[in-house]
């Protein structure tokens, strides 16, 4: 089992915000290189994933096909 805490994102925007660098102070927008996927510090590496969800780890490859809200309970 994975010891990485599960994260539930309110929406796709919250997920995206966790995968890019924070907006610089007093700026309206994120840095251009972050938005264009050219920043070395942005990406899914910023998300808290279990080792088996990473490409090449244990023969598994994580595939994201869609994002949806599911009410449980």
PQR file of N, CA, C, O and H, with PARSE charges and radii, in Angstrom:
ATOM      1  N   UNK A   1       0.841  -1.186   0.000 -0.4000 1.5000
ATOM      2  CA  UNK A   1       0.000   0.000   0.000 -0.0000 2.0000
ATOM      3  C   UNK A   1       0.882   1.243   0.000  0.5500 1.7000
ATOM      4  O   UNK A   1       2.041   1.194   0.410 -0.5500 1.4000
ATOM      5  N   UNK A   2       0.338   2.317  -0.448 -0.4000 1.5000
ATOM      6  CA  UNK A   2       1.083   3.560  -0.579 -0.0000 2.0000
ATOM      7  C   UNK A   2       0.899   4.423   0.667  0.5500 1.7000
ATOM      8  O   UNK A   2      -0.213   4.551   1.181 -0.5500 1.4000
ATOM      9  H   UNK A   2      -0.604   2.357  -0.781  0.4000 1.0000
ATOM     10  N   UNK A   3       1.984   5.011   1.147 -0.4000 1.5000
ATOM     11  CA  UNK A   3       1.899   5.873   2.322 -0.0000 2.0000
ATOM     12  C   UNK A   3       1.685   7.339   1.950  0.5500 1.7000
ATOM     13  O   UNK A   3       1.575   8.190   2.832 -0.5500 1.4000
ATOM     14  H   UNK A   3       2.887   4.907   0.729  0.4000 1.0000
ATOM     15  N   UNK A   4       1.625   7.642   0.649 -0.4000 1.5000
ATOM     16  CA  UNK A   4       1.384   9.013   0.196 -0.0000 2.0000
ATOM     17  C   UNK A   4      -0.070   9.380   0.492  0.5500 1.7000
ATOM     18  O   UNK A   4      -0.974   8.630   0.124 -0.5500 1.4000
ATOM     19  H   UNK A   4       1.714   6.951  -0.068  0.4000 1.0000
ATOM     20  N   UNK A   5      -0.314  10.515   1.146 -0.4000 1.5000
ATOM     21  CA  UNK A   5      -1.704  10.888   1.442 -0.0000 2.0000
ATOM     22  C   UNK A   5      -2.492  11.178   0.170  0.5500 1.7000
ATOM     23  O   UNK A   5      -1.992  11.823  -0.751 -0.5500 1.4000
ATOM     24  H   UNK A   5       0.421  11.125   1.445  0.4000 1.0000
ATOM     25  N   UNK A   6      -3.724  10.693   0.133 -0.4000 1.5000
ATOM     26  CA  UNK A   6      -4.591  10.950  -1.022 -0.0000 2.0000
ATOM     27  C   UNK A   6      -5.009  12.408  -1.028  0.5500 1.7000
ATOM     28  O   UNK A   6      -5.241  13.008   0.022 -0.5500 1.4000
ATOM     29  H   UNK A   6      -4.130  10.169   0.881  0.4000 1.0000
ATOM     30  N   UNK A   7      -5.101  12.966  -2.217 -0.4000 1.5000
ATOM     31  CA  UNK A   7      -5.561  14.337  -2.344 -0.0000 2.0000
ATOM     32  C   UNK A   7      -6.806  14.348  -3.221  0.5500 1.7000
ATOM     33  O   UNK A   7      -6.855  13.695  -4.263 -0.5500 1.4000
ATOM     34  H   UNK A   7      -4.912  12.479  -3.069  0.4000 1.0000
ATOM     35  N   UNK A   8      -7.793  15.087  -2.789 -0.4000 1.5000
ATOM     36  CA  UNK A   8      -9.017  15.244  -3.572 -0.0000 2.0000
ATOM     37  C   UNK A   8      -9.074  16.702  -3.997  0.5500 1.7000
ATOM     38  O   UNK A   8      -9.006  17.608  -3.167 -0.5500 1.4000
ATOM     39  H   UNK A   8      -7.753  15.617  -1.943  0.4000 1.0000
ATOM     40  N   UNK A   9      -9.199  16.912  -5.290 -0.4000 1.5000
ATOM     41  CA  UNK A   9      -9.238  18.263  -5.832 -0.0000 2.0000
ATOM     42  C   UNK A   9     -10.665  18.664  -6.128  0.5500 1.7000
ATOM     43  O   UNK A   9     -11.441  17.876  -6.668 -0.5500 1.4000
ATOM     44  H   UNK A   9      -9.255  16.176  -5.964  0.4000 1.0000
ATOM     45  N   UNK A  10     -11.013  19.894  -5.773 -0.4000 1.5000
ATOM     46  CA  UNK A  10     -12.366  20.410  -5.956 -0.0000 2.0000
ATOM     47  C   UNK A  10     -12.763  20.431  -7.431  0.5500 1.7000
ATOM     48  O   UNK A  10     -13.911  20.149  -7.776 -0.5500 1.4000
ATOM     49  H   UNK A  10     -10.383  20.534  -5.334  0.4000 1.0000
ATOM     50  N   UNK A  11     -11.805  20.768  -8.297 -0.4000 1.5000
ATOM     51  CA  UNK A  11     -12.086  20.847  -9.725 -0.0000 2.0000
ATOM     52  C   UNK A  11     -10.766  20.775 -10.487  0.5500 1.7000
ATOM     53  O   UNK A  11      -9.697  20.684  -9.883 -0.5500 1.4000
ATOM     54  H   UNK A  11     -10.873  20.997  -8.016  0.4000 1.0000
ATOM     55  N   UNK A  12     -10.847  20.817 -11.800 -0.4000 1.5000
ATOM     56  CA  UNK A  12      -9.657  20.704 -12.647 -0.0000 2.0000
ATOM     57  C   UNK A  12      -8.716  21.876 -12.425  0.5500 1.7000
ATOM     58  O   UNK A  12      -7.502  21.728 -12.563 -0.5500 1.4000
ATOM     59  H   UNK A  12     -11.716  20.892 -12.290  0.4000 1.0000
ATOM     60  N   UNK A  13      -9.256  23.028 -12.084 -0.4000 1.5000
ATOM     61  CA  UNK A  13      -8.413  24.200 -11.837 -0.0000 2.0000
ATOM     62  C   UNK A  13      -7.541  23.974 -10.607  0.5500 1.7000
ATOM     63  O   UNK A  13      -6.361  24.327 -10.611 -0.5500 1.4000
ATOM     64  H   UNK A  13     -10.242  23.148 -11.972  0.4000 1.0000
ATOM     65  N   UNK A  14      -8.106  23.395  -9.562 -0.4000 1.5000
ATOM     66  CA  UNK A  14      -7.335  23.107  -8.351 -0.0000 2.0000
ATOM     67  C   UNK A  14      -6.233  22.091  -8.642  0.5500 1.7000
ATOM     68  O   UNK A  14      -5.122  22.220  -8.128 -0.5500 1.4000
ATOM     69  H   UNK A  14      -9.065  23.109  -9.558  0.4000 1.0000
ATOM     70  N   UNK A  15      -6.527  21.101  -9.445 -0.4000 1.5000
ATOM     71  CA  UNK A  15      -5.513  20.118  -9.835 -0.0000 2.0000
ATOM     72  C   UNK A  15      -4.402  20.800 -10.614  0.5500 1.7000
ATOM     73  O   UNK A  15      -3.223  20.578 -10.338 -0.5500 1.4000
ATOM     74  H   UNK A  15      -7.430  20.996  -9.862  0.4000 1.0000
ATOM     75  N   UNK A  16      -4.765  21.628 -11.582 -0.4000 1.5000
ATOM     76  CA  UNK A  16      -3.770  22.333 -12.395 -0.0000 2.0000
ATOM     77  C   UNK A  16      -2.913  23.238 -11.522  0.5500 1.7000
ATOM     78  O   UNK A  16      -1.692  23.271 -11.679 -0.5500 1.4000
ATOM     79  H   UNK A  16      -5.723  21.809 -11.806  0.4000 1.0000
ATOM     80  N   UNK A  17      -3.544  23.984 -10.588 -0.4000 1.5000
ATOM     81  CA  UNK A  17      -2.791  24.897  -9.736 -0.0000 2.0000
ATOM     82  C   UNK A  17      -1.759  24.176  -8.883  0.5500 1.7000
ATOM     83  O   UNK A  17      -0.740  24.760  -8.515 -0.5500 1.4000
ATOM     84  H   UNK A  17      -4.535  23.957 -10.460  0.4000 1.0000
ATOM     85  N   UNK A  18      -2.014  22.916  -8.567 -0.4000 1.5000
ATOM     86  CA  UNK A  18      -1.050  22.151  -7.782 -0.0000 2.0000
ATOM     87  C   UNK A  18       0.068  21.578  -8.638  0.5500 1.7000
ATOM     88  O   UNK A  18       1.043  21.053  -8.101 -0.5500 1.4000
ATOM     89  H   UNK A  18      -2.842  22.442  -8.865  0.4000 1.0000
ATOM     90  N   UNK A  19      -0.052  21.667  -9.953 -0.4000 1.5000
ATOM     91  CA  UNK A  19       0.990  21.115 -10.820 -0.0000 2.0000
ATOM     92  C   UNK A  19       1.860  22.188 -11.472  0.5500 1.7000
ATOM     93  O   UNK A  19       2.769  21.864 -12.236 -0.5500 1.4000
ATOM     94  H   UNK A  19      -0.845  22.093 -10.389  0.4000 1.0000
ATOM     95  N   UNK A  20       1.588  23.465 -11.179 -0.4000 1.5000
ATOM     96  CA  UNK A  20       2.418  24.561 -11.695 -0.0000 2.0000
ATOM     97  C   UNK A  20       2.986  25.375 -10.534  0.5500 1.7000
ATOM     98  O   UNK A  20       2.519  25.268  -9.401 -0.5500 1.4000
ATOM     99  H   UNK A  20       0.849  23.728 -10.558  0.4000 1.0000
ATOM    100  N   UNK A  21       3.983  26.175 -10.827 -0.4000 1.5000
ATOM    101  CA  UNK A  21       4.564  27.052  -9.814 -0.0000 2.0000
ATOM    102  C   UNK A  21       3.530  28.089  -9.375  0.5500 1.7000
ATOM    103  O   UNK A  21       2.612  28.422 -10.125 -0.5500 1.4000
ATOM    104  H   UNK A  21       4.363  26.262 -11.748  0.4000 1.0000
ATOM    105  N   UNK A  22       3.688  28.581  -8.186 -0.4000 1.5000
ATOM    106  CA  UNK A  22       2.784  29.623  -7.680 -0.0000 2.0000
ATOM    107  C   UNK A  22       2.963  30.900  -8.497  0.5500 1.7000
ATOM    108  O   UNK A  22       4.040  31.169  -9.027 -0.5500 1.4000
ATOM    109  H   UNK A  22       4.434  28.311  -7.577  0.4000 1.0000
ATOM    110  N   UNK A  23       1.888  31.678  -8.588 -0.4000 1.5000
ATOM    111  CA  UNK A  23       1.981  32.975  -9.266 -0.0000 2.0000
ATOM    112  C   UNK A  23       2.931  33.873  -8.488  0.5500 1.7000
ATOM    113  O   UNK A  23       2.894  33.885  -7.258 -0.5500 1.4000
ATOM    114  H   UNK A  23       1.013  31.459  -8.157  0.4000 1.0000
ATOM    115  N   UNK A  24       3.779  34.622  -9.180 -0.4000 1.5000
ATOM    116  CA  UNK A  24       4.642  35.576  -8.483 -0.0000 2.0000
ATOM    117  C   UNK A  24       3.795  36.615  -7.746  0.5500 1.7000
ATOM    118  O   UNK A  24       2.705  36.967  -8.196 -0.5500 1.4000
ATOM    119  H   UNK A  24       3.808  34.612 -10.179  0.4000 1.0000
ATOM    120  N   UNK A  25       4.295  37.093  -6.630 -0.4000 1.5000
ATOM    121  CA  UNK A  25       3.571  38.096  -5.853 -0.0000 2.0000
ATOM    122  C   UNK A  25       3.286  39.324  -6.714  0.5500 1.7000
ATOM    123  O   UNK A  25       4.109  39.740  -7.528 -0.5500 1.4000
ATOM    124  H   UNK A  25       5.180  36.806  -6.264  0.4000 1.0000
ATOM    125  N   UNK A  26       2.121  39.880  -6.515 -0.4000 1.5000
ATOM    126  CA  UNK A  26       1.656  41.088  -7.203 -0.0000 2.0000
ATOM    127  C   UNK A  26       1.473  40.905  -8.710  0.5500 1.7000
ATOM    128  O   UNK A  26       1.322  41.891  -9.431 -0.5500 1.4000
ATOM    129  H   UNK A  26       1.452  39.542  -5.853  0.4000 1.0000
ATOM    130  N   UNK A  27       1.483  39.666  -9.197 -0.4000 1.5000
ATOM    131  CA  UNK A  27       1.268  39.391 -10.624 -0.0000 2.0000
ATOM    132  C   UNK A  27      -0.135  38.821 -10.828  0.5500 1.7000
ATOM    133  O   UNK A  27      -0.648  38.081  -9.989 -0.5500 1.4000
ATOM    134  H   UNK A  27       1.606  38.865  -8.611  0.4000 1.0000
ATOM    135  N   UNK A  28      -0.734  39.175 -11.940 -0.4000 1.5000
ATOM    136  CA  UNK A  28      -2.076  38.675 -12.247 -0.0000 2.0000
ATOM    137  C   UNK A  28      -2.033  37.259 -12.811  0.5500 1.7000
ATOM    138  O   UNK A  28      -2.971  36.485 -12.621 -0.5500 1.4000
ATOM    139  H   UNK A  28      -0.317  39.776 -12.622  0.4000 1.0000
ATOM    140  N   UNK A  29      -0.950  36.920 -13.500 -0.4000 1.5000
ATOM    141  CA  UNK A  29      -0.852  35.642 -14.202 -0.0000 2.0000
ATOM    142  C   UNK A  29       0.357  34.842 -13.726  0.5500 1.7000
ATOM    143  O   UNK A  29       1.282  35.379 -13.117 -0.5500 1.4000
ATOM    144  H   UNK A  29      -0.188  37.548 -13.654  0.4000 1.0000
ATOM    145  N   UNK A  30       0.323  33.555 -14.019 -0.4000 1.5000
ATOM    146  CA  UNK A  30       1.485  32.693 -13.787 -0.0000 2.0000
ATOM    147  C   UNK A  30       2.557  33.040 -14.813  0.5500 1.7000
ATOM    148  O   UNK A  30       2.276  33.681 -15.825 -0.5500 1.4000
ATOM    149  H   UNK A  30      -0.428  33.118 -14.514  0.4000 1.0000
ATOM    150  N   UNK A  31       3.789  32.611 -14.543 -0.4000 1.5000
ATOM    151  CA  UNK A  31       4.873  32.867 -15.494 -0.0000 2.0000
ATOM    152  C   UNK A  31       4.582  32.146 -16.814  0.5500 1.7000
ATOM    153  O   UNK A  31       4.011  31.055 -16.829 -0.5500 1.4000
ATOM    154  H   UNK A  31       4.018  32.090 -13.721  0.4000 1.0000
ATOM    155  N   UNK A  32       4.983  32.770 -17.906 -0.4000 1.5000
ATOM    156  CA  UNK A  32       4.709  32.232 -19.235 -0.0000 2.0000
ATOM    157  C   UNK A  32       5.277  30.828 -19.410  0.5500 1.7000
ATOM    158  O   UNK A  32       4.615  29.960 -19.978 -0.5500 1.4000
ATOM    159  H   UNK A  32       5.447  33.656 -17.894  0.4000 1.0000
ATOM    160  N   UNK A  33       6.493  30.599 -18.931 -0.4000 1.5000
ATOM    161  CA  UNK A  33       7.094  29.271 -19.111 -0.0000 2.0000
ATOM    162  C   UNK A  33       6.306  28.191 -18.377  0.5500 1.7000
ATOM    163  O   UNK A  33       6.295  27.036 -18.804 -0.5500 1.4000
ATOM    164  H   UNK A  33       7.031  31.304 -18.469  0.4000 1.0000
ATOM    165  N   UNK A  34       5.649  28.552 -17.279 -0.4000 1.5000
ATOM    166  CA  UNK A  34       4.796  27.584 -16.569 -0.0000 2.0000
ATOM    167  C   UNK A  34       3.559  27.259 -17.406  0.5500 1.7000
ATOM    168  O   UNK A  34       3.161  26.099 -17.513 -0.5500 1.4000
ATOM    169  H   UNK A  34       5.658  29.490 -16.931  0.4000 1.0000
ATOM    170  N   UNK A  35       2.963  28.281 -17.991 -0.4000 1.5000
ATOM    171  CA  UNK A  35       1.761  28.089 -18.795 -0.0000 2.0000
ATOM    172  C   UNK A  35       2.029  27.322 -20.083  0.5500 1.7000
ATOM    173  O   UNK A  35       1.147  26.629 -20.591 -0.5500 1.4000
ATOM    174  H   UNK A  35       3.286  29.223 -17.904  0.4000 1.0000
ATOM    175  N   UNK A  36       3.241  27.443 -20.610 -0.4000 1.5000
ATOM    176  CA  UNK A  36       3.596  26.776 -21.871 -0.0000 2.0000
ATOM    177  C   UNK A  36       4.296  25.437 -21.657  0.5500 1.7000
ATOM    178  O   UNK A  36       4.830  24.848 -22.598 -0.5500 1.4000
ATOM    179  H   UNK A  36       3.957  28.006 -20.197  0.4000 1.0000
ATOM    180  N   UNK A  37       4.290  24.959 -20.406 -0.4000 1.5000
ATOM    181  CA  UNK A  37       4.916  23.675 -20.071 -0.0000 2.0000
ATOM    182  C   UNK A  37       6.411  23.674 -20.383  0.5500 1.7000
ATOM    183  O   UNK A  37       6.969  22.652 -20.783 -0.5500 1.4000
ATOM    184  H   UNK A  37       3.856  25.437 -19.642  0.4000 1.0000
ATOM    185  N   UNK A  38       7.052  24.827 -20.196 -0.4000 1.5000
ATOM    186  CA  UNK A  38       8.489  24.951 -20.442 -0.0000 2.0000
ATOM    187  C   UNK A  38       9.275  25.111 -19.143  0.5500 1.7000
ATOM    188  O   UNK A  38      10.502  25.208 -19.175 -0.5500 1.4000
ATOM    189  H   UNK A  38       6.598  25.657 -19.870  0.4000 1.0000
ATOM    190  N   UNK A  39       8.599  25.140 -18.022 -0.4000 1.5000
ATOM    191  CA  UNK A  39       9.242  25.320 -16.726 -0.0000 2.0000
ATOM    192  C   UNK A  39       9.728  23.963 -16.207  0.5500 1.7000
ATOM    193  O   UNK A  39       8.987  22.980 -16.235 -0.5500 1.4000
ATOM    194  H   UNK A  39       7.603  25.062 -17.996  0.4000 1.0000
ATOM    195  N   UNK A  40      10.955  23.920 -15.743 -0.4000 1.5000
ATOM    196  CA  UNK A  40      11.530  22.680 -15.221 -0.0000 2.0000
ATOM    197  C   UNK A  40      10.949  22.298 -13.858  0.5500 1.7000
ATOM    198  O   UNK A  40      11.125  21.165 -13.409 -0.5500 1.4000
ATOM    199  H   UNK A  40      11.556  24.718 -15.721  0.4000 1.0000
ATOM    200  N   UNK A  41      10.261  23.228 -13.198 -0.4000 1.5000
ATOM    201  CA  UNK A  41       9.730  22.967 -11.866 -0.0000 2.0000
ATOM    202  C   UNK A  41       8.240  22.627 -11.864  0.5500 1.7000
ATOM    203  O   UNK A  41       7.690  22.297 -10.813 -0.5500 1.4000
ATOM    204  H   UNK A  41      10.118  24.148 -13.562  0.4000 1.0000
ATOM    205  N   UNK A  42       7.585  22.698 -13.005 -0.4000 1.5000
ATOM    206  CA  UNK A  42       6.149  22.412 -13.100 -0.0000 2.0000
ATOM    207  C   UNK A  42       5.925  21.000 -13.632  0.5500 1.7000
ATOM    208  O   UNK A  42       6.819  20.396 -14.226 -0.5500 1.4000
ATOM    209  H   UNK A  42       8.032  22.965 -13.859  0.4000 1.0000
ATOM    210  N   UNK A  43       4.738  20.493 -13.413 -0.4000 1.5000
ATOM    211  CA  UNK A  43       4.352  19.200 -13.965 -0.0000 2.0000
ATOM    212  C   UNK A  43       3.783  18.269 -12.915  0.5500 1.7000
ATOM    213  O   UNK A  43       3.652  18.630 -11.746 -0.5500 1.4000
ATOM    214  H   UNK A  43       4.012  20.983 -12.930  0.4000 1.0000
ATOM    215  N   UNK A  44       3.448  17.067 -13.352 -0.4000 1.5000
ATOM    216  CA  UNK A  44       2.847  16.094 -12.435 -0.0000 2.0000
ATOM    217  C   UNK A  44       3.794  15.705 -11.307  0.5500 1.7000
ATOM    218  O   UNK A  44       3.366  15.140 -10.300 -0.5500 1.4000
ATOM    219  H   UNK A  44       3.555  16.774 -14.302  0.4000 1.0000
ATOM    220  N   UNK A  45       5.075  16.006 -11.472 -0.4000 1.5000
ATOM    221  CA  UNK A  45       6.030  15.714 -10.411 -0.0000 2.0000
ATOM    222  C   UNK A  45       5.702  16.480  -9.135  0.5500 1.7000
ATOM    223  O   UNK A  45       6.106  16.071  -8.047 -0.5500 1.4000
ATOM    224  H   UNK A  45       5.423  16.466 -12.290  0.4000 1.0000
ATOM    225  N   UNK A  46       4.974  17.584  -9.260 -0.4000 1.5000
ATOM    226  CA  UNK A  46       4.586  18.382  -8.096 -0.0000 2.0000
ATOM    227  C   UNK A  46       3.411  17.764  -7.340  0.5500 1.7000
ATOM    228  O   UNK A  46       3.160  18.123  -6.189 -0.5500 1.4000
ATOM    229  H   UNK A  46       4.646  17.916 -10.144  0.4000 1.0000
ATOM    230  N   UNK A  47       2.695  16.844  -7.975 -0.4000 1.5000
ATOM    231  CA  UNK A  47       1.567  16.183  -7.322 -0.0000 2.0000
ATOM    232  C   UNK A  47       2.085  15.058  -6.434  0.5500 1.7000
ATOM    233  O   UNK A  47       3.137  14.476  -6.700 -0.5500 1.4000
ATOM    234  H   UNK A  47       2.900  16.553  -8.909  0.4000 1.0000
ATOM    235  N   UNK A  48       1.347  14.766  -5.395 -0.4000 1.5000
ATOM    236  CA  UNK A  48       1.732  13.686  -4.481 -0.0000 2.0000
ATOM    237  C   UNK A  48       1.199  12.367  -5.034  0.5500 1.7000
ATOM    238  O   UNK A  48       0.021  12.046  -4.876 -0.5500 1.4000
ATOM    239  H   UNK A  48       0.493  15.239  -5.179  0.4000 1.0000
ATOM    240  N   UNK A  49       2.074  11.615  -5.678 -0.4000 1.5000
ATOM    241  CA  UNK A  49       1.687  10.350  -6.293 -0.0000 2.0000
ATOM    242  C   UNK A  49       2.382   9.188  -5.586  0.5500 1.7000
ATOM    243  O   UNK A  49       3.462   9.348  -5.017 -0.5500 1.4000
ATOM    244  H   UNK A  49       3.031  11.876  -5.806  0.4000 1.0000
ATOM    245  N   UNK A  50       1.757   8.037  -5.631 -0.4000 1.5000
ATOM    246  CA  UNK A  50       2.390   6.825  -5.108 -0.0000 2.0000
ATOM    247  C   UNK A  50       3.438   6.363  -6.115  0.5500 1.7000
ATOM    248  O   UNK A  50       3.290   6.607  -7.313 -0.5500 1.4000
ATOM    249  H   UNK A  50       0.879   7.907  -6.093  0.4000 1.0000
ATOM    250  N   UNK A  51       4.484   5.707  -5.650 -0.4000 1.5000
ATOM    251  CA  UNK A  51       5.526   5.250  -6.581 -0.0000 2.0000
ATOM    252  C   UNK A  51       5.003   4.388  -7.718  0.5500 1.7000
ATOM    253  O   UNK A  51       5.517   4.474  -8.833 -0.5500 1.4000
ATOM    254  H   UNK A  51       4.604   5.509  -4.677  0.4000 1.0000
ATOM    255  N   UNK A  52       3.989   3.555  -7.465 -0.4000 1.5000
ATOM    256  CA  UNK A  52       3.480   2.685  -8.530 -0.0000 2.0000
ATOM    257  C   UNK A  52       2.677   3.440  -9.581  0.5500 1.7000
ATOM    258  O   UNK A  52       2.347   2.878 -10.625 -0.5500 1.4000
ATOM    259  H   UNK A  52       3.572   3.485  -6.559  0.4000 1.0000
ATOM    260  N   UNK A  53       2.357   4.713  -9.317 -0.4000 1.5000
ATOM    261  CA  UNK A  53       1.638   5.524 -10.299 -0.0000 2.0000
ATOM    262  C   UNK A  53       2.585   6.214 -11.281  0.5500 1.7000
ATOM    263  O   UNK A  53       2.138   6.777 -12.280 -0.5500 1.4000
ATOM    264  H   UNK A  53       2.625   5.170  -8.469  0.4000 1.0000
ATOM    265  N   UNK A  54       3.859   6.174 -11.011 -0.4000 1.5000
ATOM    266  CA  UNK A  54       4.838   6.845 -11.856 -0.0000 2.0000
ATOM    267  C   UNK A  54       5.229   5.962 -13.031  0.5500 1.7000
ATOM    268  O   UNK A  54       5.289   4.740 -12.898 -0.5500 1.4000
ATOM    269  H   UNK A  54       4.223   5.717 -10.199  0.4000 1.0000
ATOM    270  N   UNK A  55       5.491   6.567 -14.167 -0.4000 1.5000
ATOM    271  CA  UNK A  55       5.871   5.843 -15.377 -0.0000 2.0000
ATOM    272  C   UNK A  55       7.125   5.012 -15.111  0.5500 1.7000
ATOM    273  O   UNK A  55       8.108   5.508 -14.561 -0.5500 1.4000
ATOM    274  H   UNK A  55       5.442   7.560 -14.275  0.4000 1.0000
ATOM    275  N   UNK A  56       7.076   3.767 -15.503 -0.4000 1.5000
ATOM    276  CA  UNK A  56       8.242   2.893 -15.382 -0.0000 2.0000
ATOM    277  C   UNK A  56       8.400   2.241 -14.027  0.5500 1.7000
ATOM    278  O   UNK A  56       9.197   1.312 -13.894 -0.5500 1.4000
ATOM    279  H   UNK A  56       6.278   3.364 -15.951  0.4000 1.0000
ATOM    280  N   UNK A  57       7.682   2.685 -13.023 -0.4000 1.5000
ATOM    281  CA  UNK A  57       7.797   2.121 -11.697 -0.0000 2.0000
ATOM    282  C   UNK A  57       6.903   0.887 -11.579  0.5500 1.7000
ATOM    283  O   UNK A  57       5.693   0.979 -11.788 -0.5500 1.4000
ATOM    284  H   UNK A  57       7.035   3.440 -13.132  0.4000 1.0000
ATOM    285  N   UNK A  58       7.475  -0.243 -11.252 -0.4000 1.5000
ATOM    286  CA  UNK A  58       6.746  -1.496 -11.062 -0.0000 2.0000
ATOM    287  C   UNK A  58       5.974  -1.918 -12.309  0.5500 1.7000
ATOM    288  O   UNK A  58       5.013  -2.682 -12.210 -0.5500 1.4000
ATOM    289  H   UNK A  58       8.458  -0.318 -11.082  0.4000 1.0000
ATOM    290  N   UNK A  59       6.376  -1.438 -13.467 -0.4000 1.5000
ATOM    291  CA  UNK A  59       5.723  -1.823 -14.705 -0.0000 2.0000
ATOM    292  C   UNK A  59       4.391  -1.131 -14.965  0.5500 1.7000
ATOM    293  O   UNK A  59       3.707  -1.461 -15.934 -0.5500 1.4000
ATOM    294  H   UNK A  59       7.157  -0.818 -13.548  0.4000 1.0000
ATOM    295  N   UNK A  60       4.011  -0.179 -14.117 -0.4000 1.5000
ATOM    296  CA  UNK A  60       2.752   0.525 -14.290 -0.0000 2.0000
ATOM    297  C   UNK A  60       2.984   1.857 -14.991  0.5500 1.7000
ATOM    298  O   UNK A  60       4.065   2.440 -14.899 -0.5500 1.4000
ATOM    299  H   UNK A  60       4.566   0.089 -13.329  0.4000 1.0000
ATOM    300  N   UNK A  61       1.980   2.322 -15.677 -0.4000 1.5000
ATOM    301  CA  UNK A  61       2.011   3.656 -16.270 -0.0000 2.0000
ATOM    302  C   UNK A  61       0.680   4.321 -15.957  0.5500 1.7000
ATOM    303  O   UNK A  61      -0.383   3.781 -16.262 -0.5500 1.4000
ATOM    304  H   UNK A  61       1.103   1.848 -15.751  0.4000 1.0000
ATOM    305  N   UNK A  62       0.747   5.481 -15.354 -0.4000 1.5000
ATOM    306  CA  UNK A  62      -0.471   6.205 -15.015 -0.0000 2.0000
ATOM    307  C   UNK A  62      -1.017   6.884 -16.255  0.5500 1.7000
ATOM    308  O   UNK A  62      -0.274   7.537 -16.987 -0.5500 1.4000
ATOM    309  H   UNK A  62       1.611   5.919 -15.105  0.4000 1.0000
ATOM    310  N   UNK A  63      -2.299   6.737 -16.493 -0.4000 1.5000
ATOM    311  CA  UNK A  63      -2.937   7.340 -17.659 -0.0000 2.0000
ATOM    312  C   UNK A  63      -4.126   8.159 -17.192  0.5500 1.7000
ATOM    313  O   UNK A  63      -5.027   7.634 -16.538 -0.5500 1.4000
ATOM    314  H   UNK A  63      -2.903   6.206 -15.899  0.4000 1.0000
ATOM    315  N   UNK A  64      -4.134   9.441 -17.523 -0.4000 1.5000
ATOM    316  CA  UNK A  64      -5.233  10.315 -17.149 -0.0000 2.0000
ATOM    317  C   UNK A  64      -6.077  10.554 -18.381  0.5500 1.7000
ATOM    318  O   UNK A  64      -5.608  11.138 -19.357 -0.5500 1.4000
ATOM    319  H   UNK A  64      -3.402   9.867 -18.054  0.4000 1.0000
ATOM    320  N   UNK A  65      -7.316  10.106 -18.342 -0.4000 1.5000
ATOM    321  CA  UNK A  65      -8.183  10.238 -19.503 -0.0000 2.0000
ATOM    322  C   UNK A  65      -9.261  11.275 -19.327  0.5500 1.7000
ATOM    323  O   UNK A  65      -9.684  11.892 -20.304 -0.5500 1.4000
ATOM    324  H   UNK A  65      -7.697   9.631 -17.549  0.4000 1.0000
ATOM    325  N   UNK A  66      -9.725  11.487 -18.095 -0.4000 1.5000
ATOM    326  CA  UNK A  66     -10.750  12.497 -17.880 -0.0000 2.0000
ATOM    327  C   UNK A  66     -10.777  12.898 -16.410  0.5500 1.7000
ATOM    328  O   UNK A  66     -10.171  12.246 -15.560 -0.5500 1.4000
ATOM    329  H   UNK A  66      -9.381  10.985 -17.301  0.4000 1.0000
ATOM    330  N   UNK A  67     -11.471  13.955 -16.138 -0.4000 1.5000
ATOM    331  CA  UNK A  67     -11.603  14.479 -14.782 -0.0000 2.0000
ATOM    332  C   UNK A  67     -13.083  14.680 -14.539  0.5500 1.7000
ATOM    333  O   UNK A  67     -13.773  15.292 -15.354 -0.5500 1.4000
ATOM    334  H   UNK A  67     -11.963  14.485 -16.829  0.4000 1.0000
ATOM    335  N   UNK A  68     -13.573  14.170 -13.423 -0.4000 1.5000
ATOM    336  CA  UNK A  68     -14.981  14.327 -13.119 -0.0000 2.0000
ATOM    337  C   UNK A  68     -15.189  14.442 -11.626  0.5500 1.7000
ATOM    338  O   UNK A  68     -14.338  14.046 -10.829 -0.5500 1.4000
ATOM    339  H   UNK A  68     -13.012  13.673 -12.761  0.4000 1.0000
ATOM    340  N   UNK A  69     -16.312  14.979 -11.266 -0.4000 1.5000
ATOM    341  CA  UNK A  69     -16.702  15.055  -9.866 -0.0000 2.0000
ATOM    342  C   UNK A  69     -17.641  13.902  -9.585  0.5500 1.7000
ATOM    343  O   UNK A  69     -18.611  13.698 -10.315 -0.5500 1.4000
ATOM    344  H   UNK A  69     -17.004  15.301 -11.912  0.4000 1.0000
ATOM    345  N   UNK A  70     -17.365  13.150  -8.542 -0.4000 1.5000
ATOM    346  CA  UNK A  70     -18.201  12.011  -8.201 -0.0000 2.0000
ATOM    347  C   UNK A  70     -18.613  12.165  -6.740  0.5500 1.7000
ATOM    348  O   UNK A  70     -17.759  12.242  -5.857 -0.5500 1.4000
ATOM    349  H   UNK A  70     -16.577  13.316  -7.949  0.4000 1.0000
ATOM    350  N   UNK A  71     -19.907  12.209  -6.487 -0.4000 1.5000
ATOM    351  CA  UNK A  71     -20.423  12.332  -5.131 -0.0000 2.0000
ATOM    352  C   UNK A  71     -20.486  10.931  -4.524  0.5500 1.7000
ATOM    353  O   UNK A  71     -21.084  10.018  -5.094 -0.5500 1.4000
ATOM    354  H   UNK A  71     -20.601  12.146  -7.205  0.4000 1.0000
ATOM    355  N   UNK A  72     -19.864  10.783  -3.373 -0.4000 1.5000
ATOM    356  CA  UNK A  72     -19.847   9.492  -2.683 -0.0000 2.0000
ATOM    357  C   UNK A  72     -20.534   9.665  -1.344  0.5500 1.7000
ATOM    358  O   UNK A  72     -20.193  10.562  -0.574 -0.5500 1.4000
ATOM    359  H   UNK A  72     -19.378  11.525  -2.910  0.4000 1.0000
ATOM    360  N   UNK A  73     -21.497   8.810  -1.069 -0.4000 1.5000
ATOM    361  CA  UNK A  73     -22.151   8.835   0.252 -0.0000 2.0000
ATOM    362  C   UNK A  73     -23.448   9.518   0.298  0.5500 1.7000
ATOM    363  O   UNK A  73     -24.070   9.591   1.358 -0.5500 1.4000
ATOM    364  H   UNK A  73     -21.774   8.081  -1.695  0.4000 1.0000
TER
END
